[in-house]
Amino acid sequence: MSTSIFIVLFVLFVSAAVLIIINLTGDPGIDYWDLDGENKPPVSKLDVLRNKPVFYAAGAILISTFIAYLLLRR
């Protein structure tokens, strides 16, 4: 396997893993001190990435890059 293909697979693998971690750690939970809803939940710039299609696409990319690595490592 050439170095350029390895670098592309590595970047895809790491970025997909980062997207999955962002999705799993994004829910702030319930604020029990604000049950009447006076305060708005905090908004993050990463909230765009916290949805199901991004999560499942990152999982598919993670699995496919691992399979491509296994097939091309010879």
mmCIF file of the N, C-alpha and C atoms, coordinates in Angstrom:
data_MODEL
# 
_entry.id   MODEL 
# 
loop_
_atom_site.group_PDB 
_atom_site.id 
_atom_site.type_symbol 
_atom_site.label_atom_id 
_atom_site.label_alt_id 
_atom_site.label_comp_id 
_atom_site.label_asym_id 
_atom_site.label_entity_id 
_atom_site.label_seq_id 
_atom_site.pdbx_PDB_ins_code 
_atom_site.Cartn_x 
_atom_site.Cartn_y 
_atom_site.Cartn_z 
_atom_site.occupancy 
_atom_site.B_iso_or_equiv 
_atom_site.pdbx_formal_charge 
_atom_site.auth_seq_id 
_atom_site.auth_comp_id 
_atom_site.auth_asym_id 
_atom_site.auth_atom_id 
_atom_site.pdbx_PDB_model_num 
ATOM 1   N N  . MET A 1 1  ? 0.851   -1.166 0.000  1.00 0.00 ? 1  MET A N  1 
ATOM 2   C CA . MET A 1 1  ? 0.000   0.000  0.000  1.00 0.00 ? 1  MET A CA 1 
ATOM 3   C C  . MET A 1 1  ? 0.902   1.236  0.000  1.00 0.00 ? 1  MET A C  1 
ATOM 4   N N  . SER A 1 2  ? 0.554   2.170  -0.849 1.00 0.00 ? 2  SER A N  1 
ATOM 5   C CA . SER A 1 2  ? 1.363   3.377  -0.931 1.00 0.00 ? 2  SER A CA 1 
ATOM 6   C C  . SER A 1 2  ? 1.078   4.298  0.263  1.00 0.00 ? 2  SER A C  1 
ATOM 7   N N  . THR A 1 3  ? 1.985   5.199  0.485  1.00 0.00 ? 3  THR A N  1 
ATOM 8   C CA . THR A 1 3  ? 1.871   6.100  1.623  1.00 0.00 ? 3  THR A CA 1 
ATOM 9   C C  . THR A 1 3  ? 0.697   7.060  1.470  1.00 0.00 ? 3  THR A C  1 
ATOM 10  N N  . SER A 1 4  ? 0.428   7.510  0.259  1.00 0.00 ? 4  SER A N  1 
ATOM 11  C CA . SER A 1 4  ? -0.668  8.457  0.059  1.00 0.00 ? 4  SER A CA 1 
ATOM 12  C C  . SER A 1 4  ? -2.022  7.815  0.348  1.00 0.00 ? 4  SER A C  1 
ATOM 13  N N  . ILE A 1 5  ? -2.200  6.570  -0.044 1.00 0.00 ? 5  ILE A N  1 
ATOM 14  C CA . ILE A 1 5  ? -3.457  5.874  0.257  1.00 0.00 ? 5  ILE A CA 1 
ATOM 15  C C  . ILE A 1 5  ? -3.587  5.655  1.753  1.00 0.00 ? 5  ILE A C  1 
ATOM 16  N N  . PHE A 1 6  ? -2.486  5.314  2.407  1.00 0.00 ? 6  PHE A N  1 
ATOM 17  C CA . PHE A 1 6  ? -2.504  5.129  3.851  1.00 0.00 ? 6  PHE A CA 1 
ATOM 18  C C  . PHE A 1 6  ? -2.882  6.424  4.568  1.00 0.00 ? 6  PHE A C  1 
ATOM 19  N N  . ILE A 1 7  ? -2.333  7.530  4.124  1.00 0.00 ? 7  ILE A N  1 
ATOM 20  C CA . ILE A 1 7  ? -2.641  8.819  4.754  1.00 0.00 ? 7  ILE A CA 1 
ATOM 21  C C  . ILE A 1 7  ? -4.105  9.179  4.565  1.00 0.00 ? 7  ILE A C  1 
ATOM 22  N N  . VAL A 1 8  ? -4.648  8.961  3.368  1.00 0.00 ? 8  VAL A N  1 
ATOM 23  C CA . VAL A 1 8  ? -6.069  9.246  3.115  1.00 0.00 ? 8  VAL A CA 1 
ATOM 24  C C  . VAL A 1 8  ? -6.953  8.371  3.995  1.00 0.00 ? 8  VAL A C  1 
ATOM 25  N N  . LEU A 1 9  ? -6.648  7.074  4.083  1.00 0.00 ? 9  LEU A N  1 
ATOM 26  C CA . LEU A 1 9  ? -7.432  6.182  4.932  1.00 0.00 ? 9  LEU A CA 1 
ATOM 27  C C  . LEU A 1 9  ? -7.317  6.569  6.401  1.00 0.00 ? 9  LEU A C  1 
ATOM 28  N N  . PHE A 1 10 ? -6.123  6.966  6.825  1.00 0.00 ? 10 PHE A N  1 
ATOM 29  C CA . PHE A 1 10 ? -5.924  7.365  8.210  1.00 0.00 ? 10 PHE A CA 1 
ATOM 30  C C  . PHE A 1 10 ? -6.720  8.626  8.552  1.00 0.00 ? 10 PHE A C  1 
ATOM 31  N N  . VAL A 1 11 ? -6.694  9.600  7.658  1.00 0.00 ? 11 VAL A N  1 
ATOM 32  C CA . VAL A 1 11 ? -7.441  10.845 7.887  1.00 0.00 ? 11 VAL A CA 1 
ATOM 33  C C  . VAL A 1 11 ? -8.943  10.569 7.927  1.00 0.00 ? 11 VAL A C  1 
ATOM 34  N N  . LEU A 1 12 ? -9.441  9.744  7.013  1.00 0.00 ? 12 LEU A N  1 
ATOM 35  C CA . LEU A 1 12 ? -10.864 9.387  7.024  1.00 0.00 ? 12 LEU A CA 1 
ATOM 36  C C  . LEU A 1 12 ? -11.240 8.652  8.307  1.00 0.00 ? 12 LEU A C  1 
ATOM 37  N N  . PHE A 1 13 ? -10.394 7.735  8.733  1.00 0.00 ? 13 PHE A N  1 
ATOM 38  C CA . PHE A 1 13 ? -10.666 6.957  9.939  1.00 0.00 ? 13 PHE A CA 1 
ATOM 39  C C  . PHE A 1 13 ? -10.713 7.850  11.173 1.00 0.00 ? 13 PHE A C  1 
ATOM 40  N N  . VAL A 1 14 ? -9.726  8.717  11.326 1.00 0.00 ? 14 VAL A N  1 
ATOM 41  C CA . VAL A 1 14 ? -9.655  9.587  12.500 1.00 0.00 ? 14 VAL A CA 1 
ATOM 42  C C  . VAL A 1 14 ? -10.790 10.606 12.494 1.00 0.00 ? 14 VAL A C  1 
ATOM 43  N N  . SER A 1 15 ? -11.103 11.186 11.337 1.00 0.00 ? 15 SER A N  1 
ATOM 44  C CA . SER A 1 15 ? -12.193 12.166 11.294 1.00 0.00 ? 15 SER A CA 1 
ATOM 45  C C  . SER A 1 15 ? -13.537 11.518 11.570 1.00 0.00 ? 15 SER A C  1 
ATOM 46  N N  . ALA A 1 16 ? -13.758 10.302 11.099 1.00 0.00 ? 16 ALA A N  1 
ATOM 47  C CA . ALA A 1 16 ? -15.008 9.600  11.405 1.00 0.00 ? 16 ALA A CA 1 
ATOM 48  C C  . ALA A 1 16 ? -15.089 9.286  12.897 1.00 0.00 ? 16 ALA A C  1 
ATOM 49  N N  . ALA A 1 17 ? -13.977 8.900  13.490 1.00 0.00 ? 17 ALA A N  1 
ATOM 50  C CA . ALA A 1 17 ? -13.965 8.625  14.931 1.00 0.00 ? 17 ALA A CA 1 
ATOM 51  C C  . ALA A 1 17 ? -14.257 9.892  15.732 1.00 0.00 ? 17 ALA A C  1 
ATOM 52  N N  . VAL A 1 18 ? -13.716 11.017 15.303 1.00 0.00 ? 18 VAL A N  1 
ATOM 53  C CA . VAL A 1 18 ? -13.974 12.287 15.986 1.00 0.00 ? 18 VAL A CA 1 
ATOM 54  C C  . VAL A 1 18 ? -15.448 12.661 15.876 1.00 0.00 ? 18 VAL A C  1 
ATOM 55  N N  . LEU A 1 19 ? -16.044 12.467 14.707 1.00 0.00 ? 19 LEU A N  1 
ATOM 56  C CA . LEU A 1 19 ? -17.476 12.765 14.542 1.00 0.00 ? 19 LEU A CA 1 
ATOM 57  C C  . LEU A 1 19 ? -18.335 11.882 15.434 1.00 0.00 ? 19 LEU A C  1 
ATOM 58  N N  . ILE A 1 20 ? -17.968 10.633 15.580 1.00 0.00 ? 20 ILE A N  1 
ATOM 59  C CA . ILE A 1 20 ? -18.728 9.739  16.461 1.00 0.00 ? 20 ILE A CA 1 
ATOM 60  C C  . ILE A 1 20 ? -18.592 10.194 17.909 1.00 0.00 ? 20 ILE A C  1 
ATOM 61  N N  . ILE A 1 21 ? -17.395 10.583 18.319 1.00 0.00 ? 21 ILE A N  1 
ATOM 62  C CA . ILE A 1 21 ? -17.205 11.065 19.695 1.00 0.00 ? 21 ILE A CA 1 
ATOM 63  C C  . ILE A 1 21 ? -17.991 12.350 19.934 1.00 0.00 ? 21 ILE A C  1 
ATOM 64  N N  . ILE A 1 22 ? -18.010 13.251 18.957 1.00 0.00 ? 22 ILE A N  1 
ATOM 65  C CA . ILE A 1 22 ? -18.793 14.487 19.091 1.00 0.00 ? 22 ILE A CA 1 
ATOM 66  C C  . ILE A 1 22 ? -20.266 14.161 19.259 1.00 0.00 ? 22 ILE A C  1 
ATOM 67  N N  . ASN A 1 23 ? -20.764 13.184 18.507 1.00 0.00 ? 23 ASN A N  1 
ATOM 68  C CA . ASN A 1 23 ? -22.168 12.816 18.606 1.00 0.00 ? 23 ASN A CA 1 
ATOM 69  C C  . ASN A 1 23 ? -22.492 12.155 19.937 1.00 0.00 ? 23 ASN A C  1 
ATOM 70  N N  . LEU A 1 24 ? -21.595 11.359 20.459 1.00 0.00 ? 24 LEU A N  1 
ATOM 71  C CA . LEU A 1 24 ? -21.883 10.650 21.699 1.00 0.00 ? 24 LEU A CA 1 
ATOM 72  C C  . LEU A 1 24 ? -21.776 11.534 22.935 1.00 0.00 ? 24 LEU A C  1 
ATOM 73  N N  . THR A 1 25 ? -20.979 12.583 22.862 1.00 0.00 ? 25 THR A N  1 
ATOM 74  C CA . THR A 1 25 ? -20.776 13.427 24.035 1.00 0.00 ? 25 THR A CA 1 
ATOM 75  C C  . THR A 1 25 ? -21.543 14.745 23.972 1.00 0.00 ? 25 THR A C  1 
ATOM 76  N N  . GLY A 1 26 ? -22.470 14.879 23.047 1.00 0.00 ? 26 GLY A N  1 
ATOM 77  C CA . GLY A 1 26 ? -23.099 16.173 22.838 1.00 0.00 ? 26 GLY A CA 1 
ATOM 78  C C  . GLY A 1 26 ? -24.315 16.483 23.660 1.00 0.00 ? 26 GLY A C  1 
ATOM 79  N N  . ASP A 1 27 ? -24.986 15.502 24.221 1.00 0.00 ? 27 ASP A N  1 
ATOM 80  C CA . ASP A 1 27 ? -26.240 15.759 24.916 1.00 0.00 ? 27 ASP A CA 1 
ATOM 81  C C  . ASP A 1 27 ? -25.968 16.279 26.320 1.00 0.00 ? 27 ASP A C  1 
ATOM 82  N N  . PRO A 1 28 ? -26.416 17.515 26.630 1.00 0.00 ? 28 PRO A N  1 
ATOM 83  C CA . PRO A 1 28 ? -26.157 18.046 27.966 1.00 0.00 ? 28 PRO A CA 1 
ATOM 84  C C  . PRO A 1 28 ? -27.043 17.438 29.040 1.00 0.00 ? 28 PRO A C  1 
ATOM 85  N N  . GLY A 1 29 ? -28.088 16.727 28.665 1.00 0.00 ? 29 GLY A N  1 
ATOM 86  C CA . GLY A 1 29 ? -28.973 16.110 29.641 1.00 0.00 ? 29 GLY A CA 1 
ATOM 87  C C  . GLY A 1 29 ? -30.055 17.069 30.118 1.00 0.00 ? 29 GLY A C  1 
ATOM 88  N N  . ILE A 1 30 ? -30.669 16.743 31.217 1.00 0.00 ? 30 ILE A N  1 
ATOM 89  C CA . ILE A 1 30 ? -31.757 17.544 31.760 1.00 0.00 ? 30 ILE A CA 1 
ATOM 90  C C  . ILE A 1 30 ? -31.212 18.453 32.858 1.00 0.00 ? 30 ILE A C  1 
ATOM 91  N N  . ASP A 1 31 ? -31.557 19.719 32.769 1.00 0.00 ? 31 ASP A N  1 
ATOM 92  C CA . ASP A 1 31 ? -31.181 20.668 33.810 1.00 0.00 ? 31 ASP A CA 1 
ATOM 93  C C  . ASP A 1 31 ? -32.303 20.686 34.842 1.00 0.00 ? 31 ASP A C  1 
ATOM 94  N N  . TYR A 1 32 ? -32.120 19.996 35.936 1.00 0.00 ? 32 TYR A N  1 
ATOM 95  C CA . TYR A 1 32 ? -33.169 19.869 36.942 1.00 0.00 ? 32 TYR A CA 1 
ATOM 96  C C  . TYR A 1 32 ? -33.430 21.162 37.696 1.00 0.00 ? 32 TYR A C  1 
ATOM 97  N N  . TRP A 1 33 ? -32.521 22.121 37.595 1.00 0.00 ? 33 TRP A N  1 
ATOM 98  C CA . TRP A 1 33 ? -32.722 23.403 38.258 1.00 0.00 ? 33 TRP A CA 1 
ATOM 99  C C  . TRP A 1 33 ? -33.501 24.376 37.382 1.00 0.00 ? 33 TRP A C  1 
ATOM 100 N N  . ASP A 1 34 ? -33.811 23.966 36.148 1.00 0.00 ? 34 ASP A N  1 
ATOM 101 C CA . ASP A 1 34 ? -34.523 24.843 35.222 1.00 0.00 ? 34 ASP A CA 1 
ATOM 102 C C  . ASP A 1 34 ? -35.714 24.103 34.620 1.00 0.00 ? 34 ASP A C  1 
ATOM 103 N N  . LEU A 1 35 ? -36.572 23.570 35.462 1.00 0.00 ? 35 LEU A N  1 
ATOM 104 C CA . LEU A 1 35 ? -37.708 22.799 34.963 1.00 0.00 ? 35 LEU A CA 1 
ATOM 105 C C  . LEU A 1 35 ? -38.791 23.666 34.339 1.00 0.00 ? 35 LEU A C  1 
ATOM 106 N N  . ASP A 1 36 ? -38.833 24.948 34.671 1.00 0.00 ? 36 ASP A N  1 
ATOM 107 C CA . ASP A 1 36 ? -39.851 25.810 34.089 1.00 0.00 ? 36 ASP A CA 1 
ATOM 108 C C  . ASP A 1 36 ? -39.438 26.361 32.728 1.00 0.00 ? 36 ASP A C  1 
ATOM 109 N N  . GLY A 1 37 ? -38.209 26.139 32.305 1.00 0.00 ? 37 GLY A N  1 
ATOM 110 C CA . GLY A 1 37 ? -37.768 26.520 30.969 1.00 0.00 ? 37 GLY A CA 1 
ATOM 111 C C  . GLY A 1 37 ? -37.383 27.971 30.816 1.00 0.00 ? 37 GLY A C  1 
ATOM 112 N N  . GLU A 1 38 ? -36.995 28.623 31.871 1.00 0.00 ? 38 GLU A N  1 
ATOM 113 C CA . GLU A 1 38 ? -36.595 30.027 31.779 1.00 0.00 ? 38 GLU A CA 1 
ATOM 114 C C  . GLU A 1 38 ? -35.295 30.197 30.997 1.00 0.00 ? 38 GLU A C  1 
ATOM 115 N N  . ASN A 1 39 ? -34.347 29.326 31.245 1.00 0.00 ? 39 ASN A N  1 
ATOM 116 C CA . ASN A 1 39 ? -33.045 29.430 30.586 1.00 0.00 ? 39 ASN A CA 1 
ATOM 117 C C  . ASN A 1 39 ? -33.027 28.566 29.337 1.00 0.00 ? 39 ASN A C  1 
ATOM 118 N N  . LYS A 1 40 ? -32.457 29.109 28.276 1.00 0.00 ? 40 LYS A N  1 
ATOM 119 C CA . LYS A 1 40 ? -32.318 28.332 27.052 1.00 0.00 ? 40 LYS A CA 1 
ATOM 120 C C  . LYS A 1 40 ? -31.097 27.412 27.178 1.00 0.00 ? 40 LYS A C  1 
ATOM 121 N N  . PRO A 1 41 ? -31.157 26.222 26.565 1.00 0.00 ? 41 PRO A N  1 
ATOM 122 C CA . PRO A 1 41 ? -29.992 25.336 26.638 1.00 0.00 ? 41 PRO A CA 1 
ATOM 123 C C  . PRO A 1 41 ? -28.812 25.959 25.900 1.00 0.00 ? 41 PRO A C  1 
ATOM 124 N N  . PRO A 1 42 ? -27.608 25.641 26.336 1.00 0.00 ? 42 PRO A N  1 
ATOM 125 C CA . PRO A 1 42 ? -26.433 26.221 25.679 1.00 0.00 ? 42 PRO A CA 1 
ATOM 126 C C  . PRO A 1 42 ? -26.311 25.732 24.234 1.00 0.00 ? 42 PRO A C  1 
ATOM 127 N N  . VAL A 1 43 ? -25.912 26.638 23.354 1.00 0.00 ? 43 VAL A N  1 
ATOM 128 C CA . VAL A 1 43 ? -25.766 26.316 21.936 1.00 0.00 ? 43 VAL A CA 1 
ATOM 129 C C  . VAL A 1 43 ? -24.282 26.257 21.608 1.00 0.00 ? 43 VAL A C  1 
ATOM 130 N N  . SER A 1 44 ? -23.907 25.220 20.891 1.00 0.00 ? 44 SER A N  1 
ATOM 131 C CA . SER A 1 44 ? -22.517 25.030 20.511 1.00 0.00 ? 44 SER A CA 1 
ATOM 132 C C  . SER A 1 44 ? -22.398 25.080 18.991 1.00 0.00 ? 44 SER A C  1 
ATOM 133 N N  . LYS A 1 45 ? -21.225 25.415 18.508 1.00 0.00 ? 45 LYS A N  1 
ATOM 134 C CA . LYS A 1 45 ? -20.992 25.406 17.062 1.00 0.00 ? 45 LYS A CA 1 
ATOM 135 C C  . LYS A 1 45 ? -20.971 23.979 16.518 1.00 0.00 ? 45 LYS A C  1 
ATOM 136 N N  . LEU A 1 46 ? -20.758 23.008 17.384 1.00 0.00 ? 46 LEU A N  1 
ATOM 137 C CA . LEU A 1 46 ? -20.713 21.616 16.953 1.00 0.00 ? 46 LEU A CA 1 
ATOM 138 C C  . LEU A 1 46 ? -22.091 20.972 16.884 1.00 0.00 ? 46 LEU A C  1 
ATOM 139 N N  . ASP A 1 47 ? -23.149 21.707 17.253 1.00 0.00 ? 47 ASP A N  1 
ATOM 140 C CA . ASP A 1 47 ? -24.494 21.144 17.216 1.00 0.00 ? 47 ASP A CA 1 
ATOM 141 C C  . ASP A 1 47 ? -24.925 20.766 15.803 1.00 0.00 ? 47 ASP A C  1 
ATOM 142 N N  . VAL A 1 48 ? -24.310 21.366 14.800 1.00 0.00 ? 48 VAL A N  1 
ATOM 143 C CA . VAL A 1 48 ? -24.621 21.019 13.405 1.00 0.00 ? 48 VAL A CA 1 
ATOM 144 C C  . VAL A 1 48 ? -24.244 19.570 13.139 1.00 0.00 ? 48 VAL A C  1 
ATOM 145 N N  . LEU A 1 49 ? -23.195 19.099 13.798 1.00 0.00 ? 49 LEU A N  1 
ATOM 146 C CA . LEU A 1 49 ? -22.707 17.737 13.573 1.00 0.00 ? 49 LEU A CA 1 
ATOM 147 C C  . LEU A 1 49 ? -23.396 16.704 14.444 1.00 0.00 ? 49 LEU A C  1 
ATOM 148 N N  . ARG A 1 50 ? -24.255 17.136 15.340 1.00 0.00 ? 50 ARG A N  1 
ATOM 149 C CA . ARG A 1 50 ? -24.889 16.206 16.272 1.00 0.00 ? 50 ARG A CA 1 
ATOM 150 C C  . ARG A 1 50 ? -26.278 15.833 15.786 1.00 0.00 ? 50 ARG A C  1 
ATOM 151 N N  . ASN A 1 51 ? -26.321 14.944 14.797 1.00 0.00 ? 51 ASN A N  1 
ATOM 152 C CA . ASN A 1 51 ? -27.589 14.407 14.327 1.00 0.00 ? 51 ASN A CA 1 
ATOM 153 C C  . ASN A 1 51 ? -27.367 12.987 13.818 1.00 0.00 ? 51 ASN A C  1 
ATOM 154 N N  . LYS A 1 52 ? -28.457 12.287 13.603 1.00 0.00 ? 52 LYS A N  1 
ATOM 155 C CA . LYS A 1 52 ? -28.368 10.860 13.249 1.00 0.00 ? 52 LYS A CA 1 
ATOM 156 C C  . LYS A 1 52 ? -27.684 10.603 11.909 1.00 0.00 ? 52 LYS A C  1 
ATOM 157 N N  . PRO A 1 53 ? -27.986 11.375 10.828 1.00 0.00 ? 53 PRO A N  1 
ATOM 158 C CA . PRO A 1 53 ? -27.305 11.069 9.557  1.00 0.00 ? 53 PRO A CA 1 
ATOM 159 C C  . PRO A 1 53 ? -25.786 11.207 9.637  1.00 0.00 ? 53 PRO A C  1 
ATOM 160 N N  . VAL A 1 54 ? -25.294 12.211 10.340 1.00 0.00 ? 54 VAL A N  1 
ATOM 161 C CA . VAL A 1 54 ? -23.847 12.378 10.484 1.00 0.00 ? 54 VAL A CA 1 
ATOM 162 C C  . VAL A 1 54 ? -23.266 11.226 11.300 1.00 0.00 ? 54 VAL A C  1 
ATOM 163 N N  . PHE A 1 55 ? -23.966 10.818 12.339 1.00 0.00 ? 55 PHE A N  1 
ATOM 164 C CA . PHE A 1 55 ? -23.498 9.716  13.181 1.00 0.00 ? 55 PHE A CA 1 
ATOM 165 C C  . PHE A 1 55 ? -23.403 8.416  12.385 1.00 0.00 ? 55 PHE A C  1 
ATOM 166 N N  . TYR A 1 56 ? -24.462 8.087  11.631 1.00 0.00 ? 56 TYR A N  1 
ATOM 167 C CA . TYR A 1 56 ? -24.454 6.840  10.869 1.00 0.00 ? 56 TYR A CA 1 
ATOM 168 C C  . TYR A 1 56 ? -23.486 6.891  9.689  1.00 0.00 ? 56 TYR A C  1 
ATOM 169 N N  . ALA A 1 57 ? -23.352 8.048  9.059  1.00 0.00 ? 57 ALA A N  1 
ATOM 170 C CA . ALA A 1 57 ? -22.384 8.172  7.967  1.00 0.00 ? 57 ALA A CA 1 
ATOM 171 C C  . ALA A 1 57 ? -20.962 8.022  8.491  1.00 0.00 ? 57 ALA A C  1 
ATOM 172 N N  . ALA A 1 58 ? -20.675 8.596  9.652  1.00 0.00 ? 58 ALA A N  1 
ATOM 173 C CA . ALA A 1 58 ? -19.345 8.450  10.237 1.00 0.00 ? 58 ALA A CA 1 
ATOM 174 C C  . ALA A 1 58 ? -19.069 6.992  10.600 1.00 0.00 ? 58 ALA A C  1 
ATOM 175 N N  . GLY A 1 59 ? -20.077 6.293  11.098 1.00 0.00 ? 59 GLY A N  1 
ATOM 176 C CA . GLY A 1 59 ? -19.908 4.873  11.386 1.00 0.00 ? 59 GLY A CA 1 
ATOM 177 C C  . GLY A 1 59 ? -19.628 4.062  10.133 1.00 0.00 ? 59 GLY A C  1 
ATOM 178 N N  . ALA A 1 60 ? -20.340 4.373  9.051  1.00 0.00 ? 60 ALA A N  1 
ATOM 179 C CA . ALA A 1 60 ? -20.114 3.670  7.784  1.00 0.00 ? 60 ALA A CA 1 
ATOM 180 C C  . ALA A 1 60 ? -18.719 3.965  7.239  1.00 0.00 ? 60 ALA A C  1 
ATOM 181 N N  . ILE A 1 61 ? -18.278 5.211  7.341  1.00 0.00 ? 61 ILE A N  1 
ATOM 182 C CA . ILE A 1 61 ? -16.940 5.570  6.871  1.00 0.00 ? 61 ILE A CA 1 
ATOM 183 C C  . ILE A 1 61 ? -15.878 4.892  7.725  1.00 0.00 ? 61 ILE A C  1 
ATOM 184 N N  . LEU A 1 62 ? -16.103 4.827  9.025  1.00 0.00 ? 62 LEU A N  1 
ATOM 185 C CA . LEU A 1 62 ? -15.149 4.171  9.920  1.00 0.00 ? 62 LEU A CA 1 
ATOM 186 C C  . LEU A 1 62 ? -14.985 2.697  9.553  1.00 0.00 ? 62 LEU A C  1 
ATOM 187 N N  . ILE A 1 63 ? -16.092 2.015  9.360  1.00 0.00 ? 63 ILE A N  1 
ATOM 188 C CA . ILE A 1 63 ? -16.040 0.590  9.011  1.00 0.00 ? 63 ILE A CA 1 
ATOM 189 C C  . ILE A 1 63 ? -15.446 0.380  7.627  1.00 0.00 ? 63 ILE A C  1 
ATOM 190 N N  . SER A 1 64 ? -15.833 1.217  6.669  1.00 0.00 ? 64 SER A N  1 
ATOM 191 C CA . SER A 1 64 ? -15.340 1.024  5.298  1.00 0.00 ? 64 SER A CA 1 
ATOM 192 C C  . SER A 1 64 ? -13.849 1.338  5.181  1.00 0.00 ? 64 SER A C  1 
ATOM 193 N N  . THR A 1 65 ? -13.361 2.321  5.918  1.00 0.00 ? 65 THR A N  1 
ATOM 194 C CA . THR A 1 65 ? -11.915 2.582  5.860  1.00 0.00 ? 65 THR A CA 1 
ATOM 195 C C  . THR A 1 65 ? -11.119 1.456  6.510  1.00 0.00 ? 65 THR A C  1 
ATOM 196 N N  . PHE A 1 66 ? -11.659 0.856  7.559  1.00 0.00 ? 66 PHE A N  1 
ATOM 197 C CA . PHE A 1 66 ? -10.977 -0.276 8.172  1.00 0.00 ? 66 PHE A CA 1 
ATOM 198 C C  . PHE A 1 66 ? -10.942 -1.472 7.218  1.00 0.00 ? 66 PHE A C  1 
ATOM 199 N N  . ILE A 1 67 ? -12.041 -1.735 6.538  1.00 0.00 ? 67 ILE A N  1 
ATOM 200 C CA . ILE A 1 67 ? -12.081 -2.836 5.563  1.00 0.00 ? 67 ILE A CA 1 
ATOM 201 C C  . ILE A 1 67 ? -11.150 -2.549 4.396  1.00 0.00 ? 67 ILE A C  1 
ATOM 202 N N  . ALA A 1 68 ? -11.130 -1.304 3.910  1.00 0.00 ? 68 ALA A N  1 
ATOM 203 C CA . ALA A 1 68 ? -10.231 -0.950 2.814  1.00 0.00 ? 68 ALA A CA 1 
ATOM 204 C C  . ALA A 1 68 ? -8.771  -1.130 3.245  1.00 0.00 ? 68 ALA A C  1 
ATOM 205 N N  . TYR A 1 69 ? -8.458  -0.758 4.473  1.00 0.00 ? 69 TYR A N  1 
ATOM 206 C CA . TYR A 1 69 ? -7.102  -0.947 4.981  1.00 0.00 ? 69 TYR A CA 1 
ATOM 207 C C  . TYR A 1 69 ? -6.729  -2.428 5.007  1.00 0.00 ? 69 TYR A C  1 
ATOM 208 N N  . LEU A 1 70 ? -7.663  -3.262 5.479  1.00 0.00 ? 70 LEU A N  1 
ATOM 209 C CA . LEU A 1 70 ? -7.384  -4.697 5.539  1.00 0.00 ? 70 LEU A CA 1 
ATOM 210 C C  . LEU A 1 70 ? -7.188  -5.280 4.149  1.00 0.00 ? 70 LEU A C  1 
ATOM 211 N N  . LEU A 1 71 ? -7.937  -4.792 3.169  1.00 0.00 ? 71 LEU A N  1 
ATOM 212 C CA . LEU A 1 71 ? -7.814  -5.314 1.812  1.00 0.00 ? 71 LEU A CA 1 
ATOM 213 C C  . LEU A 1 71 ? -6.566  -4.807 1.098  1.00 0.00 ? 71 LEU A C  1 
ATOM 214 N N  . LEU A 1 72 ? -6.117  -3.609 1.433  1.00 0.00 ? 72 LEU A N  1 
ATOM 215 C CA . LEU A 1 72 ? -5.000  -3.001 0.713  1.00 0.00 ? 72 LEU A CA 1 
ATOM 216 C C  . LEU A 1 72 ? -3.658  -3.110 1.415  1.00 0.00 ? 72 LEU A C  1 
ATOM 217 N N  . ARG A 1 73 ? -3.583  -3.700 2.559  1.00 0.00 ? 73 ARG A N  1 
ATOM 218 C CA . ARG A 1 73 ? -2.335  -3.676 3.321  1.00 0.00 ? 73 ARG A CA 1 
ATOM 219 C C  . ARG A 1 73 ? -1.256  -4.594 2.765  1.00 0.00 ? 73 ARG A C  1 
ATOM 220 N N  . ARG A 1 74 ? -1.581  -5.454 1.851  1.00 0.00 ? 74 ARG A N  1 
ATOM 221 C CA . ARG A 1 74 ? -0.580  -6.383 1.296  1.00 0.00 ? 74 ARG A CA 1 
ATOM 222 C C  . ARG A 1 74 ? 0.361   -5.709 0.363  1.00 0.00 ? 74 ARG A C  1 
# 
